[in-house]
Amino acid sequence: MEKENKYYCPDCGTEMLAIYEKPALNLTCPNCGCKLATTKWETIDLDETIYEIETLSIENPSLDQIKVFAKLTGNNFVVSKDLIKRGYSVFKGLAKNLKDTAKILDAHSFKYKITPDYPYEIR
């Protein structure tokens, strides 16, 4: 769990209200109205590594799995079923964009591997 920082107004010393909208951190003093803004980058946002998710083969995929796979890959039903049976790369990109695909795969009982090793929590 990330430790929450407290920020204090440089004008009056009151604890400031923080609103984090990636990557901007906006601070407002509820007492005097002083406003500050800065950037706050998470490690995952700065990671330039290209990651790949490859599904492991499923001999008898469910109808639901085929539909989800087809939507993820942009392939038709027949092609998707064949690709699921063989295993297929469904994502290649930055760490910050990988989580959504992995969550979808998890929700539909796909087994997959990520290369290189993904150092961030998916859930």
C-alpha positions as CSV (number, residue, x, y, z in Angstrom):
1,M,0.0,0.0,0.0
2,E,1.3,3.4,-1.0
3,K,1.9,5.8,1.9
4,E,-0.3,8.9,1.4
5,N,1.6,12.2,1.5
6,K,0.3,15.3,3.2
7,Y,0.9,18.7,1.7
8,Y,0.8,22.0,3.6
9,C,0.0,25.4,2.2
10,P,3.1,27.5,1.8
11,D,1.1,30.7,2.7
12,C,-0.8,29.7,5.8
13,G,0.3,26.2,6.8
14,T,-3.1,24.5,6.4
15,E,-3.2,21.0,5.1
16,M,-4.0,21.2,1.4
17,L,-6.6,19.1,-0.5
18,A,-4.9,16.9,-3.2
19,I,-6.6,15.8,-6.4
20,Y,-4.5,13.4,-8.5
21,E,-5.5,13.3,-12.2
22,K,-2.6,11.5,-13.9
23,P,0.0,12.9,-14.2
24,A,-1.1,16.2,-12.6
25,L,-1.3,16.6,-8.8
26,N,-3.4,19.6,-8.0
27,L,-3.3,21.0,-4.5
28,T,-5.7,23.6,-3.1
29,C,-5.7,25.2,0.3
30,P,-9.2,25.1,1.9
31,N,-8.3,28.0,4.1
32,C,-6.7,30.7,1.9
33,G,-7.4,29.3,-1.6
34,C,-3.7,29.0,-2.6
35,K,-3.3,26.6,-5.5
36,L,-0.3,24.5,-6.6
37,A,0.1,22.0,-9.4
38,T,2.8,19.5,-10.1
39,T,3.3,16.2,-11.8
40,K,3.4,12.9,-10.0
41,W,4.5,10.0,-12.1
42,E,4.0,6.3,-11.1
43,T,6.8,3.9,-12.0
44,I,4.5,2.1,-14.5
45,D,3.9,5.4,-16.3
46,L,7.6,5.8,-16.9
47,D,8.2,2.1,-18.0
48,E,9.1,2.1,-21.7
49,T,9.5,-1.7,-21.9
50,I,7.3,-3.4,-24.6
51,Y,5.4,-6.3,-23.0
52,E,3.6,-9.1,-24.7
53,I,0.6,-11.2,-23.5
54,E,0.4,-14.6,-25.2
55,T,-2.6,-16.8,-24.3
56,L,-1.9,-20.5,-23.6
57,S,-3.7,-23.0,-25.7
58,I,-7.2,-24.1,-24.7
59,E,-8.4,-27.3,-26.4
60,N,-12.1,-26.7,-26.0
61,P,-12.8,-23.0,-25.6
62,S,-16.2,-21.8,-24.5
63,L,-18.4,-19.7,-26.7
64,D,-17.9,-16.8,-24.3
65,Q,-14.1,-17.2,-24.5
66,I,-14.2,-17.2,-28.3
67,K,-16.4,-14.1,-28.4
68,V,-14.1,-12.2,-26.0
69,F,-11.0,-13.3,-27.9
70,A,-12.5,-12.2,-31.2
71,K,-13.2,-8.8,-29.8
72,L,-9.7,-8.5,-28.4
73,T,-8.0,-9.5,-31.6
74,G,-10.4,-8.3,-34.2
75,N,-10.7,-11.7,-35.8
76,N,-13.8,-13.6,-36.7
77,F,-15.3,-16.5,-34.8
78,V,-13.7,-19.3,-36.7
79,V,-10.2,-17.7,-36.8
80,S,-10.5,-16.9,-33.1
81,K,-11.4,-20.4,-32.1
82,D,-8.4,-21.7,-34.0
83,L,-6.0,-19.1,-32.5
84,I,-7.3,-20.0,-29.0
85,K,-6.5,-23.6,-29.6
86,R,-2.9,-22.8,-30.6
87,G,-2.2,-19.9,-28.2
88,Y,-1.8,-16.4,-29.6
89,S,-0.3,-13.0,-28.8
90,V,-3.2,-10.7,-27.9
91,F,-1.3,-7.7,-26.7
92,K,2.0,-6.0,-27.3
93,G,2.7,-2.6,-25.8
94,L,3.5,-0.5,-22.7
95,A,3.1,-1.7,-19.2
96,K,0.4,0.9,-18.4
97,N,-1.8,-0.4,-21.2
98,L,-1.4,-4.1,-20.5
99,K,-3.6,-4.3,-17.4
100,D,-6.9,-3.9,-19.2
101,T,-6.2,-6.8,-21.5
102,A,-4.9,-9.0,-18.7
103,K,-8.1,-8.2,-16.6
104,I,-10.3,-9.2,-19.5
105,L,-8.4,-12.5,-19.9
106,D,-8.6,-13.2,-16.2
107,A,-12.3,-12.6,-16.1
108,H,-12.9,-15.2,-18.8
109,S,-10.6,-17.9,-17.4
110,F,-7.8,-17.6,-20.0
111,K,-4.3,-18.7,-19.0
112,Y,-1.5,-16.5,-20.4
113,K,2.1,-15.6,-20.1
114,I,3.6,-12.1,-20.1
115,T,7.1,-11.5,-21.5
116,P,9.3,-10.0,-20.3
117,D,8.3,-10.6,-16.6
118,Y,5.7,-8.0,-15.6
119,P,6.7,-6.4,-12.3
120,Y,3.4,-4.7,-11.6
121,E,0.2,-6.0,-10.0
122,I,-2.6,-6.7,-12.4
123,R,-5.6,-6.9,-10.1
